[in-house]
């Protein structure tokens, strides 16, 4: 299954849920992000936001706030490949390609509700719970 990032109706790229690293109780995770030609609409903004976050900065709130204001003008949203809206508290695309050329773009998302998270990432809750069981 794919998580699709759109600006209005233009598809900026997608992430494969099968490749995601997740934290099920928090409803968050990361997955490699595969951009389309439309990604250039948001690329510079996501790059500026990435530079304002640790480990590259100590967390520059004024830059992050300014970038978030600009990103909001793009009407960004996450959907499934079938167009179902994905309700999240937040998301970003991390871009460390200048510092780490072999590092892919990463879609990072936070706060997906339990029910939707379970549909998008089948088996992740079970694997998380199984990690606490003793052999």
LINHU-V80988 format. One record per run of one state. SS is the DSSP state (h for helix, s for strand, l for the rest). FROM is the first residue (numbers start at 0). TO is the last residue. If there is no record, write none. Layout:
SS	FROM	TO
SS	FROM	TO
This chain:
l	0	0
s	1	6
l	7	8
s	9	15
h	16	18
l	19	19
s	20	22
h	23	25
l	26	26
s	27	34
l	35	35
h	36	50
l	51	59
h	60	71
l	72	74
s	75	79
l	80	83
s	84	84
l	85	88
s	89	93
l	94	104
s	105	109
l	110	112
h	113	119
l	120	122
h	123	129
l	130	134
